[in-house]
Amino acid sequence: MGTGRGRAVIVEAVPRHVEAVNRLVLYALTAAQACQLRAIVGRILDAVDVEGGMTPKPGP
């Protein structure tokens, strides 16, 4: 899972990363766009096997 120092760097970066994603992506969307993004992300997650290393599942 990495070194203790590497983990500390990640933990330190998380708040700034979350703030940037919120500001640049989520807060920039209208409510309708946020719903569309939620649906799109859901489709993407359904199409990949997250536990198996992001292996694409067969398409329709």
Order of alpha helices (4+ residues) and beta strands (2+ residues): alpha-alpha-beta-beta
